[in-house]
Amino acid sequence: MFRVMLIDDDVPMLKVLRQMIDWEAHHLQIVGSTYSSAKALHMFEEVQPDIVITDIGLPQTNGIELADRFIGLKPDIRVIFLTCHEDFQFAQQAVKLKADDYLIKDQLTAEQLTQSLNKSVRLLKSRAGLINREAASGSSQLFRKDLLQRVIGGAPSETTVAYAGQIGISWNYPWFMLGIVSIHFSSFDNRYNQSEYPLILYAIYNIALELSETSEGITPFLEQDNIVILYNFRLNLAQNANQHLHDYLQRLRFMCSHFLKLQPSVITVTDKVELKEIGPVYQHIVRGKCEFYESPDFIVSDALHVTSQIFQPAPKGFLESYVSELERAIIREDLEGIHDTLQEIAGVAREMSVVPGDFIRELSFMLRGIEVIFSSLKFEEDLFAYLARTRTLEDAMELVERKFMLAMRSRHKGTGSPVQEPKLQVIQQYIDQHLADNITSIDMARYLFLNPSYFSRYFKRMTGLTFTDYVHQHKMKVATKMLKMSSQNLESLAVGLGYSDRTYFSKVFKKYIGSTPSEYKARHSARR
């Protein structure tokens, strides 16, 4: 009997997987399941599974990074990834994860799960296959991460260069150029789901790595939110170093466009920098978002310009005057008016040179306030996650405008849906009657006498949400009312809504409401 471990930060999905097939009938045993990537690493060492089924879009350590860690610990481990992305073939061409399979959550059937598991079992028996990389191969990414941290942390140049040589990277010259490649979220959002973010970043890294094999002196690294490119070069009249790096980045852009259907944003430091100077320059760029008011492709020819750049703190409530303009445009359904107001906001932020983090925070607060005013206008939660990560004003405003358009369209469609879809009322009643239970789409499908796969597609078409998201969203609305009206403690409130773990309840609450339950309760208690 082969041992299986399940990892997904959405607890109902873990229940769905357990219910979907008769595991023992397929000679499989679930030896562990967890919603936490941190717990997953400890559990893996304890239970030593043969097969891991993991969500890609885990917080903290994502599924891709976990897979690399697992392979380092157990080279013949089989990995099956869960993803929400329906149009996955673009990423599959570029991502060399070599997993046994990629299963789309919303379309997952018992047959698909069985087929994937059978494939993993066959490969386990033969001890060969797509993910049977050697332990050293799985660890190479960890070595590179360690090297990058030495560079950023300012370790002595001599020891850093020596360490690089030990892992097969030759830095023979005194000068470096720096490139930072990140995702342009307004284009990403057009094609992918938030959970695919680490996967697409990994895909860009794989493309960068492949291209570096034919580009002398160029070394790519995968960081949490970007790809770091270090170009080691010597001053040589016969070769234009700037052009060499430019050509490499142009090929990277083309490949990303061809395989992933998106264009990355690139910051290039073309000034010659010594190894010991890379850390301060990199940290100023990443933390300070020095390119925020520039173009998505920003070239820094003078490294001192980066470290000397100064932004101004955002004046308190400096976006309040634009709320009424947006309200009027929303009431009139004036899309052009929304566009113009957002452009005014961008212009003021640029003119004042507001600290990027301050601006994003104020913009997010403003959008949350508009959601409260217009109960039928809801922004998807991924908007706020993207805004926190976006690196340019242009990207942020394009993203907000696109989400406004989608929210307005959804609001328009929503007016007739209860009449056209009477089953929604039955589903809502069932959820209300089972608030204390951990309801899954399989439970709901059985209640309605529907095939689970058909129900999942039907429900998403009807509401625009997955069933899990819908249930979480509804329960969090109930939770906000209880926090305002009741003195009930968080543990009992969580249990009453079907969340046995307070930590998980708090995480779900923050995802859908934007703050922790404690913060929400304190804020509303202060208003009374």
C-alpha positions as CSV (number, residue, x, y, z in Angstrom):
1,M,0.0,0.0,0.0
2,F,1.4,3.4,-1.0
3,R,1.3,6.4,1.4
4,V,-0.3,9.7,0.3
5,M,0.0,13.1,1.9
6,L,-2.5,16.0,1.1
7,I,-1.7,19.7,1.3
8,D,-4.1,22.6,0.7
9,D,-4.7,25.8,2.6
10,D,-8.4,25.4,1.9
11,V,-9.6,22.9,4.5
12,P,-12.8,22.0,2.6
13,M,-10.7,20.9,-0.4
14,L,-8.9,18.4,1.8
15,K,-12.3,17.0,2.8
16,V,-13.3,16.8,-0.9
17,L,-10.2,14.9,-1.8
18,R,-10.8,12.4,1.1
19,Q,-14.4,11.9,0.0
20,M,-13.8,11.7,-3.7
21,I,-12.5,8.1,-4.0
22,D,-12.2,4.9,-2.0
23,W,-8.4,5.2,-1.2
24,E,-8.0,1.7,0.3
25,A,-9.6,0.1,-2.8
26,H,-6.8,1.6,-4.8
27,H,-4.2,0.3,-2.3
28,L,-3.5,3.9,-1.1
29,Q,-3.5,5.2,2.4
30,I,-3.8,8.9,3.4
31,V,-1.1,9.2,6.1
32,G,-1.4,13.0,6.6
33,S,-3.1,16.1,5.5
34,T,-2.5,19.8,6.4
35,Y,-3.4,23.3,5.3
36,S,-0.1,24.7,6.5
37,S,3.1,24.6,4.4
38,A,5.2,24.9,7.6
39,K,3.5,21.9,9.1
40,A,3.8,20.1,5.8
41,L,7.6,20.0,6.0
42,H,7.5,18.5,9.5
43,M,4.7,16.1,8.6
44,F,6.6,14.9,5.5
45,E,9.6,13.9,7.6
46,E,7.4,12.1,10.1
47,V,5.1,10.1,7.7
48,Q,7.5,9.7,4.7
49,P,4.8,9.6,2.0
50,D,5.2,8.1,-1.4
51,I,2.9,10.5,-3.1
52,V,2.2,14.2,-2.3
53,I,-0.9,16.0,-3.6
54,T,-0.4,19.7,-3.0
55,D,-2.0,23.0,-4.0
56,I,0.4,25.3,-5.9
57,G,-0.8,28.6,-4.4
58,L,0.0,28.0,-0.7
59,P,0.9,31.1,1.4
60,Q,4.4,31.4,2.9
61,T,6.1,28.4,1.2
62,N,4.3,27.7,-2.0
63,G,3.7,24.2,-3.5
64,I,6.6,24.6,-6.0
65,E,9.1,25.3,-3.2
66,L,7.6,22.5,-1.1
67,A,8.1,20.0,-4.0
68,D,11.7,21.0,-4.3
69,R,12.2,20.5,-0.6
70,F,10.5,17.1,-0.7
71,I,12.6,16.0,-3.6
72,G,15.7,17.0,-1.8
73,L,14.6,14.8,1.2
74,K,13.3,11.9,-0.9
75,P,14.3,11.9,-4.6
76,D,11.7,9.4,-5.7
77,I,8.7,11.2,-4.2
78,R,5.8,11.6,-6.6
79,V,4.1,15.0,-6.8
80,I,0.6,15.9,-8.1
81,F,-0.2,19.6,-8.2
82,L,-3.6,21.2,-7.7
83,T,-4.3,24.4,-9.6
84,C,-7.3,26.7,-10.2
85,H,-6.2,27.8,-13.6
86,E,-8.3,26.4,-16.5
87,D,-6.1,27.5,-19.4
88,F,-2.9,25.8,-18.1
89,Q,-1.2,24.7,-21.3
90,F,0.8,27.9,-21.6
91,A,2.5,27.5,-18.3
92,Q,3.0,23.8,-18.8
93,Q,5.3,24.5,-21.8
94,A,7.6,26.7,-19.8
95,V,7.5,25.2,-16.3
96,K,10.0,22.3,-15.9
97,L,8.5,21.1,-12.6
98,K,7.9,17.7,-14.2
99,A,5.1,16.8,-11.8
100,D,3.1,13.6,-12.5
101,D,0.0,15.7,-13.1
102,Y,-1.7,19.1,-12.8
103,L,-5.3,18.8,-11.6
104,I,-7.8,21.7,-12.0
105,K,-9.7,22.0,-8.7
106,D,-13.1,23.2,-10.1
107,Q,-13.1,20.5,-12.8
108,L,-11.7,17.6,-10.7
109,T,-13.5,14.3,-11.0
110,A,-13.0,11.0,-9.2
111,E,-11.9,9.5,-12.6
112,Q,-9.2,12.2,-13.1
113,L,-7.9,11.8,-9.5
114,T,-7.7,8.0,-9.9
115,Q,-5.9,8.3,-13.3
116,S,-3.3,10.6,-11.8
117,L,-2.7,8.4,-8.8
118,N,-2.4,5.3,-11.0
119,K,0.2,7.1,-13.0
120,S,2.1,8.0,-9.8
121,V,1.9,4.4,-8.6
122,R,3.2,3.1,-12.0
123,L,6.2,5.4,-11.8
124,L,6.8,4.5,-8.2
125,K,6.9,0.8,-9.1
126,S,9.3,1.5,-12.0
127,R,11.3,4.1,-10.0
128,A,11.6,6.2,-13.1
129,G,9.6,9.0,-14.7
130,L,9.0,12.6,-15.2
131,I,9.8,13.9,-11.7
132,N,12.6,11.5,-10.9
133,R,15.2,14.2,-10.6
134,E,18.4,13.5,-8.7
135,A,18.6,15.0,-5.2
136,A,21.4,17.3,-6.3
137,S,19.2,18.7,-9.0
138,G,16.4,19.4,-6.5
139,S,18.9,21.0,-4.2
140,S,20.5,23.3,-6.8
141,Q,17.8,25.9,-6.4
142,L,18.4,25.9,-2.7
143,F,22.1,26.5,-3.3
144,R,21.3,29.4,-5.6
145,K,19.0,30.9,-3.0
146,D,21.7,30.7,-0.4
147,L,24.2,32.4,-2.8
148,L,21.8,35.2,-3.5
149,Q,21.2,35.8,0.2
150,R,25.0,36.0,0.7
151,V,25.1,38.6,-2.1
152,I,22.2,40.6,-0.7
153,G,23.4,40.3,2.9
154,G,26.8,41.7,2.1
155,A,28.9,38.6,2.8
156,P,32.6,39.1,2.0
157,S,33.1,39.1,-1.8
158,E,36.0,36.6,-1.7
159,T,34.0,33.9,0.2
160,T,30.8,34.6,-1.9
161,V,32.8,34.2,-5.2
162,A,34.3,31.0,-3.8
163,Y,30.9,29.6,-2.8
164,A,29.5,30.5,-6.3
165,G,32.4,28.5,-7.8
166,Q,31.6,25.5,-5.6
167,I,28.0,25.3,-7.0
168,G,29.2,25.8,-10.6
169,I,28.8,29.5,-11.1
170,S,31.9,31.4,-12.3
171,W,32.3,35.0,-11.4
172,N,35.7,35.9,-12.8
173,Y,35.4,39.7,-13.2
174,P,35.1,42.6,-10.8
175,W,32.0,44.2,-12.2
176,F,28.3,43.4,-12.2
177,M,25.0,44.6,-13.7
178,L,21.7,43.9,-12.1
179,G,18.3,43.1,-13.5
180,I,15.1,42.6,-11.5
181,V,12.2,40.9,-13.4
182,S,8.7,41.0,-11.9
183,I,5.1,40.3,-13.0
184,H,2.9,43.0,-14.5
185,F,-0.3,42.2,-12.6
186,S,-2.8,43.9,-14.8
187,S,-1.7,41.6,-17.7
188,F,-1.4,38.6,-15.3
189,D,-4.9,39.1,-14.0
190,N,-6.2,39.0,-17.5
191,R,-5.2,35.4,-18.0
192,Y,-4.3,33.7,-14.7
193,N,-5.7,33.2,-11.2
194,Q,-4.0,34.4,-8.0
195,S,-3.1,30.8,-6.9
196,E,-1.0,30.5,-10.1
197,Y,1.3,33.4,-9.2
198,P,4.1,31.3,-7.8
199,L,3.8,28.9,-10.7
200,I,4.1,31.6,-13.3
201,L,7.0,33.3,-11.5
202,Y,8.7,29.9,-11.5
203,A,8.0,29.6,-15.2
204,I,9.7,32.9,-15.9
205,Y,12.7,31.7,-13.8
206,N,12.9,28.5,-15.8
207,I,12.9,30.5,-19.1
208,A,15.6,32.9,-17.7
209,L,17.7,29.9,-16.6
210,E,17.5,28.2,-20.0
211,L,18.4,31.4,-21.8
212,S,21.4,32.0,-19.5
213,E,23.0,28.8,-20.7
214,T,23.8,30.6,-24.0
215,S,24.5,34.0,-22.4
216,E,27.9,34.3,-20.9
217,G,28.2,35.8,-17.5
218,I,24.5,35.9,-16.7
219,T,23.1,34.1,-13.6
220,P,19.3,34.1,-12.8
221,F,18.0,33.7,-9.2
222,L,14.4,33.0,-8.1
223,E,13.3,35.3,-5.2
224,Q,9.9,35.4,-3.5
225,D,8.3,38.0,-5.8
226,N,10.8,38.5,-8.6
227,I,13.6,37.1,-10.7
228,V,17.1,38.5,-10.0
229,I,19.6,38.6,-12.9
230,L,23.3,39.2,-12.1
231,Y,25.6,39.8,-15.1
232,N,29.3,39.5,-14.3
233,F,31.4,41.2,-17.0
234,R,34.7,42.9,-17.7
235,L,35.4,46.2,-19.4
236,N,36.1,45.2,-23.0
237,L,36.0,47.5,-26.0
238,A,35.3,44.6,-28.3
239,Q,32.0,43.7,-26.5
240,N,29.2,46.0,-25.5
241,A,28.2,44.8,-22.0
242,N,25.0,46.9,-21.9
243,Q,23.9,45.4,-25.3
244,H,24.7,41.9,-24.1
245,L,22.3,42.2,-21.1
246,H,19.7,44.1,-23.1
247,D,19.6,41.3,-25.7
248,Y,19.2,38.7,-23.0
249,L,16.3,40.5,-21.4
250,Q,14.7,41.1,-24.8
251,R,14.8,37.3,-25.5
252,L,13.3,36.7,-22.0
253,R,10.5,39.1,-22.7
254,F,9.8,37.4,-26.1
255,M,9.7,33.9,-24.5
256,C,7.4,35.0,-21.7
257,S,5.1,36.5,-24.3
258,H,5.2,33.4,-26.4
259,F,4.7,30.8,-23.7
260,L,2.9,32.6,-20.9
261,K,1.1,35.3,-22.9
262,L,2.2,38.1,-20.6
263,Q,5.0,40.7,-20.5
264,P,7.2,41.0,-17.4
265,S,8.3,44.3,-15.9
266,V,12.1,44.8,-15.9
267,I,14.4,47.1,-13.9
268,T,17.9,47.2,-15.2
269,V,20.9,48.7,-13.3
270,T,23.5,49.2,-16.1
271,D,25.9,51.1,-13.9
272,K,29.0,48.9,-13.2
273,V,28.6,47.7,-9.6
274,E,31.0,45.7,-7.4
275,L,29.7,42.6,-5.7
276,K,29.7,44.2,-2.3
277,E,27.5,47.0,-3.6
278,I,24.8,44.8,-5.0
279,G,23.0,44.2,-1.7
280,P,22.2,47.9,-0.8
281,V,21.2,48.7,-4.4
282,Y,18.9,45.7,-4.6
283,Q,17.3,46.3,-1.3
284,H,16.6,50.0,-2.1
285,I,15.0,49.0,-5.4
286,V,12.8,46.2,-4.0
287,R,11.8,47.8,-0.7
288,G,11.5,51.3,-2.0
289,K,9.9,50.5,-5.3
290,C,12.1,53.2,-6.9
291,E,10.5,52.6,-10.3
292,F,7.0,53.2,-9.0
293,Y,6.4,56.5,-10.9
294,E,8.5,55.4,-13.9
295,S,7.8,53.0,-16.8
296,P,7.5,49.3,-16.3
297,D,10.9,48.9,-18.0
298,F,13.1,51.2,-15.9
299,I,16.8,51.6,-16.6
300,V,19.1,52.9,-13.8
301,S,22.4,54.1,-15.3
302,D,23.6,55.6,-12.0
303,A,23.3,53.3,-8.9
304,L,23.6,56.4,-6.6
305,H,20.3,57.6,-8.0
306,V,18.6,54.6,-6.5
307,T,20.0,55.0,-2.9
308,S,19.3,58.8,-2.9
309,Q,15.7,58.7,-4.1
310,I,13.2,60.3,-1.7
311,F,9.4,59.8,-1.6
312,Q,7.0,61.9,0.5
313,P,4.7,60.4,3.2
314,A,1.0,60.4,2.1
315,P,-1.0,63.2,3.7
316,K,-3.8,61.8,5.9
317,G,-6.9,61.1,3.9
318,F,-5.5,62.6,0.7
319,L,-7.8,60.4,-1.5
320,E,-11.0,61.3,0.4
321,S,-12.0,64.0,-2.0
322,Y,-12.2,61.5,-4.9
323,V,-14.6,59.2,-3.2
324,S,-17.7,61.3,-4.0
325,E,-16.6,61.5,-7.7
326,L,-16.3,57.8,-7.9
327,E,-19.7,57.3,-6.1
328,R,-21.4,59.6,-8.7
329,A,-19.8,57.7,-11.6
330,I,-20.8,54.4,-10.2
331,I,-24.4,55.5,-9.7
332,R,-24.5,56.8,-13.3
333,E,-22.6,53.6,-14.5
334,D,-20.2,56.1,-16.1
335,L,-17.2,54.0,-17.0
336,E,-15.4,56.9,-18.6
337,G,-16.0,59.0,-15.4
338,I,-14.4,56.2,-13.3
339,H,-11.4,56.1,-15.7
340,D,-11.0,59.9,-15.5
341,T,-11.1,59.9,-11.7
342,L,-8.6,57.1,-11.4
343,Q,-6.3,59.0,-13.7
344,E,-6.7,62.1,-11.5
345,I,-5.7,60.1,-8.5
346,A,-2.7,58.7,-10.3
347,G,-1.6,62.2,-11.3
348,V,-1.9,63.6,-7.8
349,A,0.2,60.7,-6.4
350,R,2.8,61.2,-9.0
351,E,3.0,64.9,-8.5
352,M,3.3,64.6,-4.8
353,S,5.7,61.6,-5.1
354,V,3.9,59.7,-2.4
355,V,5.7,56.8,-0.7
356,P,4.4,53.8,-2.9
357,G,3.4,51.7,0.1
358,D,1.4,54.7,1.6
359,F,-0.3,55.2,-1.7
360,I,-1.3,51.6,-2.2
361,R,-2.6,51.4,1.4
362,E,-4.8,54.6,1.0
363,L,-6.0,53.3,-2.4
364,S,-7.0,50.0,-0.9
365,F,-8.8,51.7,2.0
366,M,-10.7,53.8,-0.5
367,L,-11.8,50.7,-2.5
368,R,-12.9,48.9,0.7
369,G,-15.0,51.9,1.7
370,I,-16.7,52.0,-1.7
371,E,-17.5,48.3,-1.3
372,V,-19.3,49.1,2.0
373,I,-21.3,52.0,0.4
374,F,-22.4,49.9,-2.6
375,S,-23.3,46.4,-1.2
376,S,-23.9,45.1,-4.8
377,L,-20.4,46.2,-5.9
378,K,-17.8,43.7,-4.8
379,F,-14.1,43.5,-5.8
380,E,-12.4,40.2,-5.9
381,E,-9.9,39.7,-3.0
382,D,-7.1,39.1,-5.4
383,L,-7.2,42.8,-6.3
384,F,-5.8,43.7,-2.8
385,A,-3.2,41.0,-2.9
386,Y,-2.0,42.2,-6.3
387,L,-2.0,45.9,-5.3
388,A,0.3,45.1,-2.3
389,R,2.8,43.5,-4.8
390,T,2.6,45.7,-7.8
391,R,5.7,47.7,-8.5
392,T,4.4,50.6,-10.7
393,L,1.7,53.2,-10.5
394,E,0.7,52.3,-14.1
395,D,0.2,48.7,-13.2
396,A,-1.8,49.5,-10.0
397,M,-4.2,51.9,-11.8
398,E,-4.7,49.6,-14.8
399,L,-5.5,46.8,-12.3
400,V,-8.0,48.9,-10.3
401,E,-9.8,50.1,-13.5
402,R,-10.1,46.6,-14.9
403,K,-11.5,45.3,-11.6
404,F,-14.0,48.2,-11.6
405,M,-15.2,47.2,-15.0
406,L,-15.6,43.5,-14.0
407,A,-17.3,44.5,-10.7
408,M,-19.7,46.8,-12.5
409,R,-20.5,44.1,-15.1
410,S,-21.0,41.5,-12.3
411,R,-23.3,43.9,-10.5
412,H,-25.4,44.4,-13.6
413,K,-25.8,40.7,-14.2
414,G,-26.6,40.0,-10.6
415,T,-29.9,41.9,-10.7
416,G,-31.7,39.1,-12.5
417,S,-29.9,36.0,-11.3
418,P,-32.3,35.0,-8.3
419,V,-35.2,34.8,-10.7
420,Q,-33.3,32.8,-13.4
421,E,-31.6,30.4,-10.9
422,P,-34.1,29.3,-8.3
423,K,-31.7,26.6,-7.0
424,L,-29.5,29.3,-5.5
425,Q,-32.2,29.9,-2.8
426,V,-32.2,26.2,-2.0
427,I,-28.4,26.1,-1.8
428,Q,-28.4,29.2,0.4
429,Q,-31.0,27.6,2.8
430,Y,-28.9,24.5,3.0
431,I,-25.8,26.5,3.9
432,D,-27.7,28.5,6.6
433,Q,-28.9,25.2,8.1
434,H,-25.4,23.8,8.2
435,L,-23.3,26.8,9.3
436,A,-21.6,24.7,11.9
437,D,-20.6,22.0,9.4
438,N,-17.6,21.9,7.0
439,I,-19.7,21.8,3.8
440,T,-18.1,20.8,0.5
441,S,-19.3,20.8,-3.0
442,I,-19.7,17.1,-2.8
443,D,-22.1,17.4,0.1
444,M,-24.1,20.0,-1.7
445,A,-24.2,17.9,-4.9
446,R,-25.5,14.9,-3.1
447,Y,-28.2,17.0,-1.4
448,L,-29.3,18.2,-4.9
449,F,-28.9,14.7,-6.5
450,L,-26.4,16.1,-8.9
451,N,-23.1,14.8,-10.2
452,P,-20.3,16.7,-8.2
453,S,-18.4,17.8,-11.3
454,Y,-21.6,19.1,-13.0
455,F,-22.6,20.9,-9.8
456,S,-19.2,22.6,-9.6
457,R,-19.5,23.9,-13.1
458,Y,-23.1,24.8,-12.7
459,F,-22.5,26.7,-9.5
460,K,-19.6,28.7,-10.9
461,R,-21.6,29.7,-13.9
462,M,-24.5,30.7,-11.7
463,T,-22.5,32.8,-9.2
464,G,-19.1,33.5,-10.7
465,L,-17.5,31.9,-7.6
466,T,-16.4,28.4,-6.6
467,F,-18.7,26.8,-4.0
468,T,-15.9,26.9,-1.4
469,D,-15.4,30.6,-1.9
470,Y,-19.1,31.2,-1.7
471,V,-19.5,29.3,1.6
472,H,-16.4,31.0,3.1
473,Q,-17.7,34.4,2.0
474,H,-21.2,33.8,3.4
475,K,-19.8,32.5,6.7
476,M,-17.5,35.5,7.1
477,K,-20.5,37.9,6.6
478,V,-22.2,36.0,9.4
479,A,-19.0,36.3,11.5
480,T,-18.9,40.1,11.1
481,K,-22.5,40.4,12.4
482,M,-21.7,38.2,15.3
483,L,-18.5,40.2,16.2
484,K,-20.5,43.4,16.2
485,M,-23.5,42.1,18.2
486,S,-22.2,39.3,20.4
487,S,-19.6,39.0,23.2
488,Q,-18.9,35.4,22.1
489,N,-15.2,34.5,22.1
490,L,-13.4,33.7,18.9
491,E,-12.9,30.0,19.6
492,S,-16.6,29.4,20.1
493,L,-17.5,31.6,17.1
494,A,-15.1,29.7,14.9
495,V,-16.5,26.3,16.0
496,G,-20.1,27.6,15.5
497,L,-19.2,28.4,11.9
498,G,-17.6,25.0,11.2
499,Y,-13.9,26.0,11.7
500,S,-12.3,23.8,14.3
501,D,-9.0,25.7,14.2
502,R,-9.0,29.4,15.4
503,T,-5.9,30.1,13.3
504,Y,-7.5,28.9,10.1
505,F,-10.7,30.8,10.9
506,S,-8.7,34.0,11.4
507,K,-6.8,33.4,8.1
508,V,-10.1,32.9,6.2
509,F,-11.7,36.0,7.9
510,K,-8.7,38.2,6.9
511,K,-8.8,36.9,3.3
512,Y,-12.5,37.9,2.8
513,I,-12.9,40.9,5.2
514,G,-9.4,42.4,5.0
515,S,-8.5,42.3,8.7
516,T,-8.3,39.8,11.5
517,P,-11.4,39.0,13.7
518,S,-9.7,40.7,16.7
519,E,-8.9,43.9,14.6
520,Y,-12.4,44.0,13.2
521,K,-14.0,43.6,16.6
522,A,-11.8,46.2,18.2
523,R,-12.5,48.7,15.4
524,H,-16.3,48.3,15.7
525,S,-16.2,48.3,19.5
526,A,-14.4,51.7,19.4
527,R,-17.2,53.2,17.3
528,R,-19.9,52.3,19.8
